[in-house]
Amino acid sequence: MPSSLARGAAKDGHTAMSGACMWPILQHHEPDDFVLATGETHSVRSFVEVAVRRFGKEIFREG
């Protein structure tokens, strides 16, 4: 995870929850896919806008 995203998670207070969720995953004996979720829904558009802003850029849409 990029350090800027990790810092954001710590600011939001999700660090303890993430650690608690990761422990059972680390105890899993076989490789598998896991999803950790916050219960919040965000569109792909809003995710991309936030990610691009972190780099100091702006997205221009037409149509």
C-alpha positions in Angstrom: 0.0 0.0 0.0 1.4 3.4 -0.9 2.5 5.3 2.2 0.1 8.2 1.5 -2.9 5.8 1.5 -1.6 4.2 4.7 -1.4 7.6 6.4 -5.0 8.3 5.3 -6.2 5.0 6.9 -4.4 5.8 10.2 -6.0 9.3 10.3 -9.5 7.8 9.8 -9.1 5.4 12.7 -9.4 2.3 10.6 -5.9 1.0 11.5 -7.1 -1.1 14.5 -10.0 -2.5 12.5 -7.6 -3.4 9.6 -5.2 -5.1 11.9 -8.1 -7.1 13.5 -9.3 -8.2 10.0 -5.8 -9.1 8.8 -5.0 -11.5 11.6 -7.5 -14.2 10.5 -6.3 -13.8 6.9 -2.7 -14.4 8.0 -3.8 -17.5 9.9 -5.4 -19.0 6.8 -3.5 -22.1 5.7 -4.1 -22.0 1.9 -3.9 -19.0 -0.5 -7.3 -17.4 -1.2 -8.9 -14.1 -2.1 -10.1 -11.8 0.7 -11.9 -8.5 0.7 -11.7 -6.0 3.6 -14.5 -3.4 3.3 -15.5 -0.3 5.3 -19.2 -0.6 4.5 -19.0 2.7 2.5 -19.9 2.8 -1.1 -18.0 5.0 -3.6 -18.2 5.2 -7.3 -15.2 4.5 -9.5 -15.4 8.1 -10.7 -15.0 9.5 -7.2 -12.1 7.1 -6.5 -10.3 8.2 -9.7 -10.9 11.9 -8.9 -9.4 11.5 -5.4 -6.4 9.5 -6.7 -5.7 12.1 -9.4 -5.9 15.0 -7.0 -3.3 13.3 -4.8 -0.9 13.8 -7.7 -1.9 17.5 -8.1 -3.7 16.9 -11.4 -7.2 17.5 -12.6 -9.5 15.5 -14.8 -11.5 17.2 -17.6 -14.6 15.5 -18.8 -16.6 16.1 -22.0 -20.0 14.9 -22.8 
